[in-house]
Amino acid sequence: MAVTKRKAEMVVTWHERGVDIETTCRMLGVTPQEASAIIRQHAAERERRERAERMRPKFIEPPMF
């Protein structure tokens, strides 16, 4: 079963707010495997973005505009 983008966002949001995965699955109608995969994928993407941000150079002078 394909999970819509909105449901995936809700899974991530509820997980960040501390709702347990069983309740999330029951309320949204997704399987625990799908919810776990969505959460893992989101964590990996967030780690990748944070790593890229740390690699970005820090400028001493602010831009002049």
Secondary structure, 3 states (H helix, E strand, C coil): CCCCHHHHHHHHHHHHCCCCHHHHHHHHCCCHHHHHHHHHHHHHHHHHHHHHHHHCCCCCCCCCC
